[in-house]
Amino acid sequence: MIELEFGLSLRRLDSVAALARQAEAQGYDYVCAGEHVFFHGPTGNGLITLAAAAGATEHIRLMSTITLLPLYPAALLAKQVAALDVISGGRFNLGVGAGGEYPKEFEACGVSVKERGSKTDEALEVMLRLWREDKVEFAGRFNQLSGVTLTPKPVQTPNPPIWVAGRSKAAMRRCAQFGDGWLPYMYTPEMLSESLVTINAQRDKYQRETSLKPGLFIFCCIHEDRERALEMANHRLSLQYNQDFSSLVDKYALAGNPDDCIARLREYADAGARTVILGAACPQNYTEENERLMAEYVLPAFKSGKSGVVI
């Protein structure tokens, strides 16, 4: 059996502490939060959400899924990440992406969408140096540092794990150069397998000595009625991404009854995934049931000493 670790992406902002404690009690390995400044629907800020989750939990790890890195000044984000790692006792994982699917938020933040990739790369270089070094000197296109020292530094050394998200060749290269983990989304098992080959081949070029953590972010909806699960997932994702998802749910989402979800996750595990972050693709009033069913029937199928139960 291939073991997986699971994360749960929080959807509601009005009960973060309770939901984080619940995820910890249900056996999830990570509690996660994404962000946008503006999007097609209500969104939060990942770092603030996870700070609330950190104070409410004891051992579950935290992951931003994802932080829109180019929208932040690099030094400020380095400070925020270090602070969150300290207050959580070294439990924070930084998921990063270049974004760009909603250009208006870049415009509102005074950031060029065309420069988001190069800004992300430079920010990662700056943050890694601030977490690892003192009296950092840096003269770049977007950042100027004149002998500054960040304190306190993160608890985790040499730095909190960085998970690079995305789907593009540029994201794969960024992961090879800076990432500790790969967290693609809207991916098939075949795409995951191919991307891992690509990234691992490039890591030698950047003299990366640590092994890559292979992950996946996937939207999920579980229900004893397969068709009802597919219907809910299609409706939710079509609204969230402002496009018709009816032909994409089967391809990119985890939707169906427990047997369906277990079988599909085994395909991703066979493709190389070892960490799976679950985002709810269902109505708000079904989210709690969705998370409970995943924890009760699906997670145990990928944990040693436990067996899944099919309803």
Secondary structure, 3 states (H helix, E strand, C coil): CCCCEEEEECCCCCCHHHHHHHHHHHCCCEEEECCCCCCCCCCCCHHHHHHHHHHHCCCCEEEEEEEEHHHCCHHHHHHHHHHHHHHCCCCEEEEEECCCCCHHHHHHCCCCHHHHHHHHHHHHHHHHHHHHCCCEEEECCCCEEEEECCCCCCCCCCCCCEEEEECCHHHHHHHHHHCCEEEEECCCHHHHHHHHHHHHHHHCCCCCCCCCEEEEEEEEEECCCHHHHHHHHHHHHHHHHCCCCCCCHHHHCEEECHHHHHHHHHHHHHHCCCEEEEEECCCHHHHHHHHHHHHHHHHHHHCCCCCCCCC
